[in-house]
Amino acid sequence: DTEVTQTPKHLVMGMTNKKSLKCEQHMGHRAMYWYKQKAKKPPELMFVYSYEKLSINESVPSRFSPECPNSSLLNLHLHALQPEDSALYLCASSQAYGDYEQYFGPGTRLTVT
Amino acid sequence: QKEVEQNSGPLSVPEGAIASLNCTYSDRGSQSFFWYRQYSGKSPELIMSIYSNGDKEDGRFTAQLNKASQYVSLLIRDSQPSDSATYLCAGGDTGTASKLTFGTGTRLQVTL
């Protein structure tokens, strides 16, 4: 059983749509992450939350808007995306901010048409 | 620019053999290293963490760290077809807490 869950598994959206990706972790971790992974490339860090506060934004375009309602939940709100934003979006968690040992969820495969 | 370098492969080994995966890193201050296994179309799965020089064993997996040489390796004993995947090496970025620097991954193929 995966302890980091993500919904939906797959998402197809048009460039004018607004959608959200959801992540939940069941490990009692205090840091949560969003990554983007393109085919045959390693994951790229987008955002890091620590105790529900945004700690790192890796210069991500504003069409991606993260939200952390509590220490177990992480959302990524999507608006006006481009086809090049199509990728696997991964959520991860670690015990605390500064802890590099991260556990990934199964990901959401996003296609922007 | 902090880097983790891996041979992209594919590395092909016969079933039952030892697979040896290697990576080098440029961030001399990094203290934490990780191996992730990623099956095609799936997410990365953490299989080994190593923080100290030397070897760390977990079942069929052994991670090795040599900080003086800035070298990390993963040995998989008695390789199985189910081990066929891409293996990502990652190191902790000392300049940014919680940020991992990933290598581009080595694709392993275990043949029957």
Chai-1 contact restraints between the chains, C-beta under 6 A:
chainA,res_idxA,chainB,res_idxB,connection_type,confidence,min_distance_angstrom,max_distance_angstrom,comment,restraint_id
A,P42,B,L88,contact,1.0,0.0,6.0,A-B,restraint_1
A,P42,B,F102,contact,1.0,0.0,6.0,A-B,restraint_2
A,P42,B,T104,contact,1.0,0.0,6.0,A-B,restraint_3
A,L45,B,K99,contact,1.0,0.0,6.0,A-B,restraint_4
A,V48,B,S98,contact,1.0,0.0,6.0,A-B,restraint_5
A,L90,B,S43,contact,1.0,0.0,6.0,A-B,restraint_6
A,Y97,B,S98,contact,1.0,0.0,6.0,A-B,restraint_7
A,G98,B,A97,contact,1.0,0.0,6.0,A-B,restraint_8
A,G98,B,S98,contact,1.0,0.0,6.0,A-B,restraint_9
A,Y100,B,S32,contact,1.0,0.0,6.0,A-B,restraint_10
A,Y100,B,G92,contact,1.0,0.0,6.0,A-B,restraint_11
A,Y100,B,L100,contact,1.0,0.0,6.0,A-B,restraint_12
A,E101,B,S49,contact,1.0,0.0,6.0,A-B,restraint_13
A,Y103,B,L46,contact,1.0,0.0,6.0,A-B,restraint_14
A,F104,B,S43,contact,1.0,0.0,6.0,A-B,restraint_15
A,F104,B,P44,contact,1.0,0.0,6.0,A-B,restraint_16
A,P106,B,S43,contact,1.0,0.0,6.0,A-B,restraint_17
A,G107,B,S43,contact,1.0,0.0,6.0,A-B,restraint_18
